[in-house]
Amino acid sequence: MKRVIVVGSGAGGAASAKKLQGKFQVTVLEAGREFKPFSINLSVLEKLRKTGLFFDEREIQLLFPSMSVRKTPDSMVMVSGRGLGGTTTLSAGNALRMDKGLKDLGIDLDDEFEELYTEIPVTDDHRPKWQNSTKRLFEICTEMDLNPVPLPKLGNYQRCTGCGRCVLGCRYHVKWDSRQFLNTAQDLGAELITGCQVVKLVTEKGLVKGVQAQKGFNSVFYPADIVILAAGGFSTPVILQNSGIECESRLFVDPVLCVAARQKGSLQNKELSMPFAVQREHAILSPYFDYLSFFFHPSWRYPAQDIVSLMIKLADSSAGTVDNKNIRKTLSDIDQERLREEVELCMEILSTYGIKKDTIFLGTINAGHPGGMLPLTADEAVTFHNPRLPENLYVADATLFPESLGNPPILTIMAMAKRVSKIIIDKNGL
């Protein structure tokens, strides 16, 4: 039986491992460790915040190792998951199908999405759980003809406890994450190795022979017949570039900015993350309690229960790079103009809510949906394989997206990973 190494245990890696195990012997290599939800009492941290000890977003890694935070040279905050399940454990659990850009290339993922819907519980029936502030924001957006829609969620939200900690890891197993696919793959015989940082590919005569990884203080070679890179939009390009495979300077990150105000008793900190959304041409708007801004931004020095906030998630320009040392990404002039437009709209929504515009404040611009540095083209619509890659090397994460989605990507990444897996299966006559 041929050996497949899957690098990364997030959306793309877990979907690939589940699909391939049994037809191949699969080994999943994950740079992080076992994921544990953030367990510290937030009210204690809220008191500590007043001491001024929290001054840099990267400090959160000391309290929550599964959340990796880096900064660009101009201080944009970049967030990703580093642990079993990748960023899916830190996501808002949204199940949006966002494949228009792929369809424009001639890629039809209908079968893969239908397969996912049979494997993962998806629901948008969570409105009875909403806080009153969320209900009012939904009404205002409806009255403004913004067409708000409850967001479909991965998991069983009938059991949601209203703890408001979706993006810190769901302690109650309400939100689905990719560890469930990993468990299935392991039950079928897949091997899972954590604390294993893949550094580069090892090639011979134009084919990949395995990967070189750092495990603790040791450099370890893992042989393979096929390698799938699904380490995420920040890490997959680095592995490729370390291996002499050029990527494109087309990094997008889906930057997030929250527009907030003090509103006593809004209890948005007890709301499920992103309960509904307004789809705009270049962005998505959604109620969202931003923990990074709350702990580290000086304007957010109010009690958590008294802050109401609207998230702007922007579809940014495809221009940027990442390497071993830095993420180089700035917002273009058009990105900044579009962001300003959405800030004005959010201020109008909050003003209609009853908040004075001169009391509204902004959060920290942060981002966590990177991709685009090896984008698919129409020529690769069937093969999902860039010609610069060795024949037995595939990519199965957001690195393949031709442009920013400006929307949660998890479901679409898994659909692409399933397609890549099917291509590998067919190519090997299985």
Phi, psi and chi 1 to 4 in degrees:
 res  aa     phi    psi   chi1   chi2   chi3   chi4
   1 MET       -  131.7 -174.1  177.8  -73.2      -
   2 LYS   -68.8  150.2  -72.8 -173.3  176.1 -179.6
   3 ARG   -99.6  129.7  -65.8  166.5  -63.4 -179.2
   4 VAL  -116.1  128.8  174.1      -      -      -
   5 ILE  -103.0  127.4  -76.7 -179.9      -      -
   6 VAL  -109.2  122.0  176.7      -      -      -
   7 VAL   -97.9  110.5 -178.2      -      -      -
   8 GLY   110.5  140.6      -      -      -      -
   9 SER  -117.1   17.2   66.6      -      -      -
  10 GLY   -81.9 -151.1      -      -      -      -
  11 ALA   -55.9  -54.6      -      -      -      -
  12 GLY   -69.5  -42.2      -      -      -      -
  13 GLY   -66.4  -44.8      -      -      -      -
  14 ALA   -67.0  -41.1      -      -      -      -
  15 ALA   -63.7  -38.9      -      -      -      -
  16 SER   -66.6  -45.9  -62.3      -      -      -
  17 ALA   -61.2  -43.0      -      -      -      -
  18 LYS   -63.8  -40.4  179.3  177.4 -180.0  -67.5
  19 LYS   -71.5  -33.9 -170.7   72.4  176.9  176.1
  20 LEU   -94.6  -28.3  -67.0  174.9      -      -
  21 GLN   -62.7  134.1  178.6   56.4   41.6      -
  22 GLY   108.7  -41.9      -      -      -      -
  23 LYS   -88.1  -25.1  -62.1 -178.7 -177.8  -62.5
  24 PHE  -135.1  164.8  -59.1   88.1      -      -
  25 GLN   -92.2  112.6  178.8   53.7   51.3      -
  26 VAL  -101.7  135.9  174.3      -      -      -
  27 THR  -122.8  124.4  -61.3      -      -      -
  28 VAL  -100.8  125.5  179.1      -      -      -
  29 LEU  -107.6  120.5  -56.0 -179.5      -      -
  30 GLU  -119.0  128.5  166.6   56.5   47.2      -
  31 ALA   -67.6  -33.8      -      -      -      -
  32 GLY   -87.6 -171.1      -      -      -      -
  33 ARG  -109.0 -172.0  -57.3  -73.2 -176.9  176.9
  34 GLU   -56.8  133.6 -176.2   73.1   31.0      -
  35 PHE   -81.0  135.3  176.1   80.7      -      -
  36 LYS  -129.4  128.3  -65.1  179.4 -179.5  178.6
  37 PRO   -56.5  153.0  -23.0   33.7      -      -
  38 PHE   -62.4  120.3 -169.9   75.1      -      -
  39 SER  -108.3   -9.1   59.5      -      -      -
  40 ILE   -72.3  138.9  -59.5  174.4      -      -
  41 ASN   -63.3  120.7 -171.3  -51.2      -      -
  42 LEU   -68.0  -27.3  -67.3  177.0      -      -
  43 SER   -66.6  -32.6   62.4      -      -      -
  44 VAL   -66.3  -44.0  173.1      -      -      -
  45 LEU   -66.5  -32.6  -66.3 -179.7      -      -
  46 GLU   -62.8  -38.0 -166.7  168.8  -14.4      -
  47 LYS   -69.9  -41.5  -67.9  176.1 -177.0  177.3
  48 LEU   -64.0  -30.7  -76.5  174.8      -      -
  49 ARG   -56.5  -33.6 -178.4 -175.3   63.2  164.5
  50 LYS   -67.6  -17.1  -62.6  176.5 -177.7  178.1
  51 THR   -78.3  -14.6   66.4      -      -      -
  52 GLY    85.1    9.5      -      -      -      -
  53 LEU   -68.6  -26.8  -71.3  173.0      -      -
  54 PHE   -93.8  106.6  -58.9  150.8      -      -
  55 PHE  -134.5   -5.7   56.3   88.0      -      -
  56 ASP  -143.5  127.5 -172.6  -48.3      -      -
  57 GLU   -57.4  -25.8  -69.1   82.8   -0.3      -
  58 ARG   -67.3  -16.6  -73.3  169.4  -70.2 -164.8
  59 GLU   -62.9  -25.2  -69.2  178.1  -68.8      -
  60 ILE   -60.6  -24.9 -159.8  164.9      -      -
  61 GLN   -64.2  -24.8  -63.2  167.5  127.0      -
  62 LEU   -69.5  -31.3  -59.6  174.7      -      -
  63 LEU   -94.2  -25.6  -57.1  172.1      -      -
  64 PHE  -141.9   80.8 -166.9   24.0      -      -
  65 PRO   -59.2  -22.3  -23.4   34.2      -      -
  66 SER   -75.7  -10.2  -69.1      -      -      -
  67 MET  -103.7  110.6 -179.4  178.7  -76.3      -
  68 SER   -91.1  127.0  174.4      -      -      -
  69 VAL  -125.2  124.7  177.9      -      -      -
  70 ARG  -126.7  163.4  -61.6  165.3   66.5 -175.5
  71 LYS  -125.5  143.6  -75.5 -171.6  173.6 -178.5
  72 THR   -76.7  165.9   64.9      -      -      -
  73 PRO   -55.7  -27.2  -30.9   38.1      -      -
  74 ASP  -100.6   22.4   58.2   -6.8      -      -
  75 SER    73.9   19.9  -63.6      -      -      -
  76 MET   -72.6  134.9 -167.5 -172.0  -55.4      -
  77 VAL   -88.8  125.7  177.4      -      -      -
  78 MET  -113.7  126.0  -59.6  -66.9  178.4      -
  79 VAL  -117.8  138.2 -178.7      -      -      -
  80 SER  -152.2  162.5   57.0      -      -      -
  81 GLY   -86.5  139.7      -      -      -      -
  82 ARG  -132.2   86.8 -176.1 -178.6  174.2   87.2
  83 GLY   171.7  173.8      -      -      -      -
  84 LEU   -59.1  126.3 -152.4   57.0      -      -
  85 GLY    98.2   -6.3      -      -      -      -
  86 GLY    56.8 -142.1      -      -      -      -
  87 THR   -79.4  -10.5  -53.6      -      -      -
  88 THR   -62.7  -29.2   66.7      -      -      -
  89 THR   -71.6  -22.8   56.2      -      -      -
  90 LEU  -104.2    4.9  -52.7  179.2      -      -
  91 SER   -81.7  171.6   74.9      -      -      -
  92 ALA   -84.2    0.7      -      -      -      -
  93 GLY    76.8   26.0      -      -      -      -
  94 ASN   -80.4  143.6  -65.4  -51.5      -      -
  95 ALA  -119.1   61.3      -      -      -      -
  96 LEU   -93.8  135.4  -72.6  174.6      -      -
  97 ARG   -89.0  114.7  175.5  173.4  177.2  167.3
  98 MET  -128.9   69.5  -60.1  -59.7  -58.9      -
  99 ASP  -119.2   22.0   58.9  -28.6      -      -
 100 LYS   -60.2  -44.1 -178.6 -177.0  179.6  -59.4
 101 GLY   -61.1  -34.0      -      -      -      -
 102 LEU   -72.4  -39.9  -61.7  174.2      -      -
 103 LYS   -60.9  -36.1  -79.4 -175.8  176.6  -68.0
 104 ASP   -62.6  -23.1  -69.4  -16.3      -      -
 105 LEU   -89.2   -4.2  -62.0  177.3      -      -
 106 GLY    94.1   18.9      -      -      -      -
 107 ILE  -101.0  119.6  -62.2  170.4      -      -
 108 ASP  -109.9  112.9 -176.7  -11.5      -      -
 109 LEU  -108.1   23.6  -63.7  175.0      -      -
 110 ASP   -54.2  -46.7  -73.6   -7.3      -      -
 111 ASP   -63.4  -39.9  -70.1  -14.9      -      -
 112 GLU   -68.2  -40.4  -73.1   74.3   16.8      -
 113 PHE   -64.9  -42.7  -80.2  108.4      -      -
 114 GLU   -61.9  -37.3  -73.4  -56.1  -45.1      -
 115 GLU   -63.7  -42.2 -168.3  173.4  -40.6      -
 116 LEU   -63.8  -39.1  -73.8  166.5      -      -
 117 TYR   -65.2  -24.5  -67.8  137.1      -      -
 118 THR   -84.0  -19.2   64.9      -      -      -
 119 GLU   -97.1  -26.8  -64.9  172.1  -39.1      -
 120 ILE  -123.7  130.8  -55.7  172.0      -      -
 121 PRO   -67.3  129.7   22.2  -31.0      -      -
 122 VAL  -127.4  131.1  174.6      -      -      -
 123 THR  -143.5  146.8 -179.8      -      -      -
 124 ASP  -119.6   15.6   59.7    5.5      -      -
 125 ASP   -92.8   61.1 -173.9   22.5      -      -
 126 HIS  -121.5    8.4   44.3   70.2      -      -
 127 ARG   -60.3  -34.9  -68.3 -178.1   67.7  169.1
 128 PRO   -60.6  -17.4  -26.1   36.0      -      -
 129 LYS   -87.5  -11.0  -57.5  -78.0 -175.3  177.2
 130 TRP   -66.4  146.7  -69.3    1.5      -      -
 131 GLN   -72.2  158.3  -61.5  -69.4  -20.4      -
 132 ASN   -60.7  -34.5  -71.7  -27.3      -      -
 133 SER   -63.0  -38.5   57.8      -      -      -
 134 THR   -67.1  -42.8  -61.9      -      -      -
 135 LYS   -60.0  -41.3  -65.9  174.6 -176.7  176.8
 136 ARG   -68.2  -41.9  179.7   59.5 -173.7  138.7
 137 LEU   -61.4  -39.0  -72.0  169.3      -      -
 138 PHE   -62.6  -43.3 -171.8   88.4      -      -
 139 GLU   -61.6  -43.9  -69.9  172.3   -2.6      -
 140 ILE   -62.5  -45.5  -68.7  168.5      -      -
 141 CYS   -62.9  -35.0  -69.0      -      -      -
 142 THR   -66.2  -46.2  -59.0      -      -      -
 143 GLU   -62.7  -28.6  -67.8  163.4    2.1      -
 144 MET   -87.4    7.6  -66.9  174.9   64.2      -
 145 ASP    59.2   37.9  -66.2  -35.4      -      -
 146 LEU   -94.2   -2.1  -66.4  174.1      -      -
 147 ASN    54.0   57.5  -58.5  -45.5      -      -
 148 PRO   -67.9  145.8   29.2  -36.5      -      -
 149 VAL  -134.8  131.1  176.1      -      -      -
 150 PRO   -57.5  135.6  -24.1   34.2      -      -
 151 LEU   -83.2  133.2  -78.1  173.8      -      -
 152 PRO   -67.4  139.7   24.1  -31.9      -      -
 153 LYS  -119.6  146.4  -61.5  -70.3 -176.5  179.2
 154 LEU   -83.9  110.7  -60.8  161.0      -      -
 155 GLY   133.6 -169.5      -      -      -      -
 156 ASN  -111.7   89.9 -178.7    4.2      -      -
 157 TYR   -83.0    0.2  -79.2   74.3      -      -
 158 GLN   -63.7  -24.8  -62.3  -61.1  -41.5      -
 159 ARG   -96.7    7.1  -62.8 -171.3  -69.7  106.8
 160 CYS   -60.1  131.6  179.3      -      -      -
 161 THR   -94.1   -6.3   64.8      -      -      -
 162 GLY    71.4   36.7      -      -      -      -
 163 CYS   -81.9  -18.8   71.6      -      -      -
 164 GLY    75.6   14.9      -      -      -      -
 165 ARG  -112.6   29.6  -63.2  164.1   66.5  118.0
 166 CYS   -50.8  -45.7  -54.5      -      -      -
 167 VAL   -83.5    4.8  -63.8      -      -      -
 168 LEU  -109.7    9.1  -60.8  176.8      -      -
 169 GLY    99.4  121.5      -      -      -      -
 170 CYS   -78.4  113.6 -178.5      -      -      -
 171 ARG   -76.4  -15.0  -65.7 -179.6  -68.6  172.7
 172 TYR  -107.7    9.7  -56.8  101.8      -      -
 173 HIS    57.3   34.7  -52.2  -70.2      -      -
 174 VAL   -84.2  -48.7  170.3      -      -      -
 175 LYS   -80.7  131.5 -177.1 -175.7   74.8  177.0
 176 TRP   -74.8  142.5 -176.4   95.6      -      -
 177 ASP  -140.9  172.5   62.6   61.9      -      -
 178 SER   -69.3   -9.3   67.0      -      -      -
 179 ARG   -62.1  -24.9  -69.9  177.6  -63.7  170.0
 180 GLN   -69.0  -38.6  -63.2 -171.8   39.6      -
 181 PHE   -64.8  -39.6  -86.4    2.5      -      -
 182 LEU   -62.8  -41.1  -68.3  172.8      -      -
 183 ASN   -59.9  -41.8  -70.6  -20.7      -      -
 184 THR   -63.6  -44.3  -58.8      -      -      -
 185 ALA   -61.4  -41.1      -      -      -      -
 186 GLN   -65.8  -39.1  -75.9 -176.9  -79.5      -
 187 ASP   -60.2  -29.3  -70.3  -17.7      -      -
 188 LEU   -86.7   -4.5  -65.5  170.2      -      -
 189 GLY   117.4    1.2      -      -      -      -
 190 ALA   -67.2  149.6      -      -      -      -
 191 GLU  -100.7  139.6 -178.0 -178.1   14.3      -
 192 LEU  -124.8  125.8  176.0   61.8      -      -
 193 ILE  -123.7  118.0  -58.6  174.3      -      -
 194 THR  -100.1  170.3   58.5      -      -      -
 195 GLY    62.3   33.6      -      -      -      -
 196 CYS  -127.3  100.7 -175.3      -      -      -
 197 GLN   -91.5  107.8  175.9   77.7   52.1      -
 198 VAL   -71.7  128.6  172.7      -      -      -
 199 VAL   -99.6  -45.7  176.9      -      -      -
 200 LYS  -159.5  168.2   64.7  178.3 -178.2  178.5
 201 LEU   -89.4  149.2  -54.4  158.5      -      -
 202 VAL  -109.4  121.2  176.7      -      -      -
 203 THR  -118.7  155.5   58.6      -      -      -
 204 GLU  -152.1  124.3 -177.6 -179.1  -48.5      -
 205 LYS    54.0   41.3  -63.5 -179.8 -179.9  178.8
 206 GLY    82.2    2.3      -      -      -      -
 207 LEU  -120.9  151.7  -67.5  175.3      -      -
 208 VAL   -79.2  130.2  173.8      -      -      -
 209 LYS  -103.0   -8.8  -66.4  -60.4 -179.4 -178.8
 210 GLY   155.4 -163.8      -      -      -      -
 211 VAL  -130.1  150.1  -59.4      -      -      -
 212 GLN  -101.4  127.0 -160.9   72.7   34.4      -
 213 ALA  -132.1  155.8      -      -      -      -
 214 GLN  -102.7  117.9 -165.2   69.5   28.9      -
 215 LYS  -122.6  105.8 -174.0  161.7  175.8   57.6
 216 GLY    65.5 -128.0      -      -      -      -
 217 PHE   -93.7    3.1  -65.8  106.3      -      -
 218 ASN  -105.0  141.9  -61.2  -42.5      -      -
 219 SER   -95.1  122.4  179.8      -      -      -
 220 VAL  -122.5  136.8 -176.8      -      -      -
 221 PHE   -99.2  127.7  171.6   68.4      -      -
 222 TYR  -112.9  111.3  -66.8   93.2      -      -
 223 PRO   -73.5  152.4   27.6  -33.4      -      -
 224 ALA  -158.7  153.1      -      -      -      -
 225 ASP   -88.8  -28.4  -61.1  -63.8      -      -
 226 ILE  -141.6  139.6  -61.0  167.7      -      -
 227 VAL  -123.9  134.9  172.9      -      -      -
 228 ILE  -118.1  119.8  -61.2  174.7      -      -
 229 LEU   -90.8  117.6  -68.0 -179.3      -      -
 230 ALA  -139.7   44.3      -      -      -      -
 231 ALA   -87.6   -1.2      -      -      -      -
 232 GLY   101.8  164.3      -      -      -      -
 233 GLY   -66.3  -19.2      -      -      -      -
 234 PHE   -89.8  -32.3  -72.8  141.8      -      -
 235 SER   -97.5  -38.3  -64.4      -      -      -
 236 THR   -57.4  -45.6  -71.2      -      -      -
 237 PRO   -61.8  -33.9  -24.9   36.0      -      -
 238 VAL   -65.9  -43.7  171.9      -      -      -
 239 ILE   -61.3  -44.1  -64.4  169.4      -      -
 240 LEU   -61.4  -47.1  -70.8  171.0      -      -
 241 GLN   -67.8  -35.8  -70.0  162.9  168.1      -
 242 ASN   -63.5  -22.1  -73.1  -12.5      -      -
 243 SER   -97.2    7.5  -51.2      -      -      -
 244 GLY    82.9   15.6      -      -      -      -
 245 ILE  -104.9  116.3  -60.7  171.4      -      -
 246 GLU   -71.7  137.4 -176.7 -178.2   -5.8      -
 247 CYS  -109.8  174.7  -68.3      -      -      -
 248 GLU  -102.6  148.3  -62.1 -177.0   26.2      -
 249 SER   -81.7   61.4  -59.7      -      -      -
 250 ARG  -126.4   32.7  -67.7  179.4   53.0   83.3
 251 LEU   -65.6  125.4  178.5   69.6      -      -
 252 PHE  -113.0  161.3   62.6   75.5      -      -
 253 VAL  -137.8   -3.5  -65.5      -      -      -
 254 ASP    53.5   63.6  -75.6   11.0      -      -
 255 PRO   -60.6  145.9   19.5  -29.9      -      -
 256 VAL  -118.3  134.3  164.2      -      -      -
 257 LEU  -135.5  130.5  175.1   63.5      -      -
 258 CYS  -102.7  137.3  -76.1      -      -      -
 259 VAL  -108.6  119.6 -177.4      -      -      -
 260 ALA  -135.0  169.0      -      -      -      -
 261 ALA  -157.7  161.5      -      -      -      -
 262 ARG   -82.7  127.5 -174.5  174.9 -170.4 -179.3
 263 GLN  -144.8  104.9 -178.0   70.2   15.8      -
 264 LYS   -57.4  132.4  -78.6 -161.6  168.8 -175.1
 265 GLY    70.5   21.9      -      -      -      -
 266 SER   -70.8  -28.5   59.3      -      -      -
 267 LEU    57.0   29.9  -65.9  176.9      -      -
 268 GLN   -67.4  -22.0 -163.2  175.0   67.8      -
 269 ASN   -69.5   -8.8   64.6  -44.9      -      -
 270 LYS  -109.2   10.4  -61.9  -65.5 -176.0 -179.2
 271 GLU   -93.5  148.9 -178.0   62.4  -87.1      -
 272 LEU   -64.8  142.9   61.1   94.2      -      -
 273 SER   -67.3  130.3  -64.0      -      -      -
 274 MET    54.7   66.5  -60.4 -179.8   68.3      -
 275 PRO   -69.4  -34.5   24.7  -34.0      -      -
 276 PHE  -143.2  168.8   71.7   82.3      -      -
 277 ALA  -143.5  151.2      -      -      -      -
 278 VAL  -110.5  118.7  169.4      -      -      -
 279 GLN   -86.8  121.3  -70.5  -72.6   -9.7      -
 280 ARG  -108.3  173.6  -56.4  -84.2  -71.1  162.4
 281 GLU   -63.5  -37.8 -175.5  177.0    0.9      -
 282 HIS  -126.4   17.0  -59.0  -70.5      -      -
 283 ALA  -163.7  170.4      -      -      -      -
 284 ILE  -127.0  139.2 -176.2  174.6      -      -
 285 LEU  -113.3  139.3  -49.7 -178.2      -      -
 286 SER  -160.7  144.4 -178.3      -      -      -
 287 PRO   -61.2  137.0  -21.9   33.9      -      -
 288 TYR  -163.5  127.9 -178.0   76.4      -      -
 289 PHE   -91.6  115.3 -171.2   82.4      -      -
 290 ASP   -93.5  102.7 -175.1   -0.7      -      -
 291 TYR   -65.7  -36.0  -76.0   99.4      -      -
 292 LEU   -62.8  -44.8  -78.2  177.4      -      -
 293 SER   -66.1  -40.2  -67.5      -      -      -
 294 PHE   -60.2  -42.4  176.3   68.9      -      -
 295 PHE   -86.6  -26.8  -76.6  114.9      -      -
 296 PHE  -119.0  -15.8  -62.1  102.4      -      -
 297 HIS   -92.8  129.0 -162.5  -69.5      -      -
 298 PRO   -62.5  -23.7   18.3  -30.3      -      -
 299 SER   -76.7  -12.9  -62.8      -      -      -
 300 TRP   -98.9   34.4  -70.4   57.2      -      -
 301 ARG   -87.0   41.3  -61.5  -52.8 -166.4 -154.1
 302 TYR  -111.4  163.4  -59.9  109.0      -      -
 303 PRO   -57.9  140.1  -24.7   34.6      -      -
 304 ALA   -55.4  -38.7      -      -      -      -
 305 GLN   -70.1  -10.7   65.0  179.2   10.4      -
 306 ASP  -108.6   17.6  -64.6  -21.7      -      -
 307 ILE  -113.4  129.3  -64.7  176.4      -      -
 308 VAL  -113.9  138.2   62.6      -      -      -
 309 SER  -146.4  142.7  169.3      -      -      -
 310 LEU  -116.6  128.2  -71.6  169.7      -      -
 311 MET   -87.4  139.1  166.5 -152.8  -79.6      -
 312 ILE  -110.5  120.1  -56.8  163.8      -      -
 313 LYS  -111.2  114.7 -176.6 -175.6  -68.3  -67.2
 314 LEU   -97.6  139.1 -172.7   71.6      -      -
 315 ALA   -83.4  100.4      -      -      -      -
 316 ASP   -88.3  169.5   56.4  -44.5      -      -
 317 SER   -68.4  148.8  -56.2      -      -      -
 318 SER   -85.6   84.2  -64.2      -      -      -
 319 ALA  -157.5  112.3      -      -      -      -
 320 GLY   163.5  167.3      -      -      -      -
 321 THR  -142.5  163.9   61.8      -      -      -
 322 VAL  -141.8  141.3   59.3      -      -      -
 323 ASP  -141.3 -166.8   56.7   31.5      -      -
 324 ASN   -61.3  -27.1  -77.4  -48.5      -      -
 325 LYS  -104.0  -40.5  -64.3 -178.9  179.0  178.9
 326 ASN  -137.9  152.1  -71.3  -54.0      -      -
 327 ILE  -103.9  117.0  -59.4  169.5      -      -
 328 ARG  -105.6  106.1  -64.2  179.4  179.4   85.0
 329 LYS  -151.2  125.8  176.9   67.7 -175.1 -178.8
 330 THR  -128.3  157.0   58.9      -      -      -
 331 LEU   -82.6  128.2  -62.7 -176.4      -      -
 332 SER   -70.2  170.1   68.3      -      -      -
 333 ASP   -59.1  -40.6  -70.4  -16.1      -      -
 334 ILE   -69.9  -35.3 -171.4   65.3      -      -
 335 ASP   -60.8  -45.8  -69.1  -23.2      -      -
 336 GLN   -66.7  -37.2  -64.8 -176.4   45.7      -
 337 GLU   -65.0  -44.7  179.9 -178.3  -21.1      -
 338 ARG   -65.1  -37.4  -71.4  168.1  176.3  168.2
 339 LEU   -63.3  -42.5 -163.5   55.4      -      -
 340 ARG   -61.0  -40.0  -76.3 -168.1  -67.5  -91.0
 341 GLU   -61.8  -42.3  -69.6  174.8   -1.6      -
 342 GLU   -71.4  -33.6  -58.4  -52.6  -31.3      -
 343 VAL   -61.6  -43.4  167.6      -      -      -
 344 GLU   -60.5  -40.7  -73.1  -63.7  -38.4      -
 345 LEU   -66.4  -43.0  177.0   56.2      -      -
 346 CYS   -62.3  -38.7  -71.5      -      -      -
 347 MET   -64.7  -36.2  -67.8  179.9   70.7      -
 348 GLU   -66.2  -41.3 -174.6  179.1  -13.1      -
 349 ILE   -62.2  -46.4  -66.4  168.4      -      -
 350 LEU   -67.9  -33.0  -67.7  176.8      -      -
 351 SER   -64.1  -42.1  177.6      -      -      -
 352 THR   -65.1  -29.3  -54.9      -      -      -
 353 TYR   -65.4  -22.2 -170.7   95.4      -      -
 354 GLY   115.5   14.1      -      -      -      -
 355 ILE  -101.3  135.2  -67.1  165.7      -      -
 356 LYS   -71.3  134.3  -65.8 -179.1  179.5  178.9
 357 LYS   -60.3  -33.2  -77.0 -168.3  174.7 -177.6
 358 ASP   -75.8   -1.8   59.8    0.5      -      -
 359 THR  -103.5   -1.8   66.4      -      -      -
 360 ILE   -78.5  140.9  -66.0  171.9      -      -
 361 PHE  -132.8  161.3   47.5   88.1      -      -
 362 LEU  -103.7  164.7  -57.6 -178.9      -      -
 363 GLY  -104.1 -163.2      -      -      -      -
 364 THR   -88.3  131.6  -60.4      -      -      -
 365 ILE   -70.8  120.2  -64.4 -179.9      -      -
 366 ASN  -136.5  167.9   60.5   87.2      -      -
 367 ALA  -151.4  148.1      -      -      -      -
 368 GLY  -151.6   15.3      -      -      -      -
 369 HIS  -122.3   65.3  -66.4  163.2      -      -
 370 PRO   -77.2  153.7   31.6  -36.7      -      -
 371 GLY   177.0 -175.5      -      -      -      -
 372 GLY    95.4    2.8      -      -      -      -
 373 MET   -88.1   -3.6  -72.8 -170.7   65.3      -
 374 LEU  -141.6   64.1 -160.5   69.7      -      -
 375 PRO   -68.4  142.2   26.7  -35.1      -      -
 376 LEU   -65.2  150.0  -72.0  167.5      -      -
 377 THR  -124.4  171.6   66.8      -      -      -
 378 ALA   -60.3  -30.8      -      -      -      -
 379 ASP   -67.4  -21.6  -69.9  -20.8      -      -
 380 GLU  -106.1   13.4  -62.7  146.4   19.8      -
 381 ALA   -61.6  -30.1      -      -      -      -
 382 VAL   -92.2  -42.7  174.3      -      -      -
 383 THR   -86.7  -25.2   64.6      -      -      -
 384 PHE    53.2   34.9  -92.4   65.2      -      -
 385 HIS  -138.7  111.9 -167.2  -90.2      -      -
 386 ASN   -68.8  135.1 -169.9  -65.8      -      -
 387 PRO   -62.8  -17.5   18.4  -30.7      -      -
 388 ARG   -80.9   -7.4   71.5 -171.8   70.8  171.6
 389 LEU   -88.4  144.8  -60.2  179.5      -      -
 390 PRO   -56.2  153.2  -25.8   34.5      -      -
 391 GLU   -56.8  -32.1 -176.4 -178.8  -12.8      -
 392 ASN  -104.4   23.7   58.9  -21.9      -      -
 393 LEU  -119.9  132.0  171.9   64.7      -      -
 394 TYR  -131.6  156.3  -67.8   84.0      -      -
 395 VAL  -115.2  138.5  172.9      -      -      -
 396 ALA  -141.8   54.7      -      -      -      -
 397 ASP  -150.8 -167.4   61.4   25.1      -      -
 398 ALA   -67.0   -8.8      -      -      -      -
 399 THR   -56.5  -25.6  -54.7      -      -      -
 400 LEU   -81.8  -17.1  -63.8  177.7      -      -
 401 PHE   -61.9  133.8  -77.6  135.3      -      -
 402 PRO   -71.4  -21.1   22.0  -31.8      -      -
 403 GLU  -161.1  167.0   59.7 -173.7    0.0      -
 404 SER   -62.4  140.5  169.5      -      -      -
 405 LEU   -85.7  -29.1  -56.0 -179.3      -      -
 406 GLY    61.8   24.3      -      -      -      -
 407 ASN  -152.9  160.2  -90.9  -88.3      -      -
 408 PRO   -58.1  129.4  -27.5   36.7      -      -
 409 PRO  -102.8   -3.2   36.1  -33.8      -      -
 410 ILE   -55.9  -50.2  -73.5  175.8      -      -
 411 LEU   -62.2  -40.5 -163.9   69.8      -      -
 412 THR   -70.5  -36.3  -51.0      -      -      -
 413 ILE   -61.3  -43.2  -69.5  172.0      -      -
 414 MET   -65.5  -36.8  -70.0 -166.9  -69.1      -
 415 ALA   -64.0  -42.2      -      -      -      -
 416 MET   -63.8  -41.0  -71.6 -162.4  -56.5      -
 417 ALA   -63.7  -38.1      -      -      -      -
 418 LYS   -63.7  -40.3  -80.9 -176.6  172.2  -70.0
 419 ARG   -64.3  -44.8  173.3   60.0   60.3   83.9
 420 VAL   -57.3  -43.2  168.9      -      -      -
 421 SER   -63.8  -41.0  -60.3      -      -      -
 422 LYS   -63.7  -39.3  -71.1  178.3 -178.8  177.2
 423 ILE   -61.7  -43.0  -71.1  168.5      -      -
 424 ILE   -63.9  -43.2  -67.4  171.1      -      -
 425 ILE   -61.3  -47.9  -69.1  167.3      -      -
 426 ASP   -64.0  -40.6  -68.7  -16.8      -      -
 427 LYS   -63.7  -28.6 -169.6  171.8 -179.1  179.4
 428 ASN   -96.4    9.1  -74.9  -89.1      -      -
 429 GLY    65.9   33.5      -      -      -      -
 430 LEU  -107.9      -  -60.9  172.4      -      -
